[in-house]
Amino acid sequence: MSKPSDVAGKQASPDGEGVYIASRTKHAPKWRALRDAGVPIISTWIDEAEQGQTADFTDLAERCVSEARDASATIVYREAGENLKGALIEVGAALSAGRKVVSCGEWEDWSCALEHHPKWCCVPTVEDAINYLRKK
C-alpha cells in the first residue's frame, strides 16, 4: 500500500494549493480520473476509499480535515439520496479557514443558509465547479 501523503506528489499547504474533494467514497474513481487528467486534487482519501485500504482511520480523519482546511478550495459533491457525513466536517474546516467551497451535484434539500456565505458557491456539475475555480 502506498503512503497516502505521497499520492501523486500532491499535498495541500497552508498557502492554499490544490483542490480538496468532499463526497461519498463511492465517487473516488471519478476524482482519481480527474486528478489523472490534470486537475490538482490533493485529497488523499481517494486512494484508499475501497474496503480494507485504510490502515489508520484516525490518521485518515485528521488528513481529511487538514487537507480541506489547507486546500485553495473544496468541491463538495452529492448525488440525490446520498447522506454526507465526513464531507460536512470537511466543508466546515474549509469555510473556517476562509477557503472557497463549491457545491455541485444534486442538492434537493440543502440548507439555503450557506448560499449566503461569501465563500460558498453552487454550480450544477463537477465540470462547472472546476471551471469556476480555474477562473478564480
N, C-alpha and C positions, 0 to 999 in steps of 0.2 A: 504494500500500500504506500502511495506517495505521501509525503508530508504535506498536509493541506496548505500550509502557508507558502509552499514553494510552487503551487499550481500555476502554470502558465506565466511564472515570473511576475505576477501582478499582485501587489499588495496596496492597500489604502495607506495614505499617510495623513498626518494631522493637517497638512496643507490642502487636503481635499482632492485626491486624484482618483479617477476611475468611478464606475457606476456600481452601486450595490443593487442587487435584485432581491426583493422580498415577495415570496409566493409560497404556494404549497410545493412540497418536494417533488411531486409527480411531474412538475414542469421543468425539472433540472435539465433534461436533454435539450429543451428549447433554448435555455440560457447557455449551455455549453456550445451549441451550434452558433449562436450569435457571437460568443467570445471567439470561437474559431474563425468567424467571418470578420473579425477585427474590432468589434465593439469592446471597449476597455472594461469588461465586467471583472470586478475584484472579489466577488462572492465566492469564498472557498467552499461553502456548504454544497455547491452544485456538483462538486467532485466526490462527495461522499453521501449522496442522497439515497442510494439504494440500501436495502436491508443488509446489515452487517458491515457496512463500510465505515461507520463512525466508531473509532476506538475509544474516544473520551467525550461523552456528552457534555460534561462541564466545560471542557475546552471549546467545544462546538458552540455552546450558548454564549460564552464570552466573546468568541471570534465574531459571531453574527452581530452582536450589539456593537462591538468596536469597529467592525468594517462598515456598518451602516452609519455610525457616527462620523467616521473619518473619510468616507467617500465624498466626492464632489456632489453627488446626487443619489437618490434612491428611487428606483422604479418599483412600485407595488402593483402586483398583478393578481387579478382574481377572475375566475370564471363563475358563471351562475351556479348557485347552490353550494359553493365552497365556503367553508368557515376558515378564516385566517386565525392563526394562533400566534406563533412567534413573530410573524410578519408585522403584527400590530406593535409589538415591543420594538422591533427594528425601525419602524416608521417613527415612533416616539423618540428613539435615540437620534435619528437623523434630524427631526424637527428641533429637538432641544439643542442640537449643535449648530443650528442655523443653516442647515443644508436644505436644498430643494428636494421635494418629494413629488413625483409624477405618478398619478394613479391611472391605470388603464385596465381594460378588460370589461367585465360585466359587474356592475355595482348597483343593482336594483334597490338595495336597502342601505346604502351608505349614508352616514350622517352628513347633513349639509353644513354642520358647524365647521368642518375642516375646509370646505370650499371657500371660506372667508379668510383662511390663514394666508399670510403673504408669501409663504414658501411652498404652498400647495398648488398643484395644477392637475386638472383632469383632462385626459385625452382618450379617444376611443380605443386605440390599438397600441400594441407594443412598438410598431413601426413609427407611429405618431410620437410616442414618448421619446424614442431615440432621436428622431428628427428635431423635436423640441429642444432636447438637451444639447444637440450639436450647434444649435443657433445661439445658445446662451453662453 
